[in-house]
Amino acid sequence: MAEDRVWRKSSHSGAADGAECIEVSFAHDVLVRDSKNADAGTLGFSAPAWRAFVQRSPRA
């Protein structure tokens, strides 16, 4: 269940109110949610799919 998980906020999140950010939870799978609207739902990824996504994402 998403509510039983530990969530980490993105290191790219701003400190200002209203800053856009996501939270990620790692377990046997990976869940991603909007930190401002945590009850709206999550996106789920397998661990290998998340690893491939992160490895291909450009770094700012």
Order of alpha helices (4+ residues) and beta strands (2+ residues): beta-beta-beta-beta-alpha
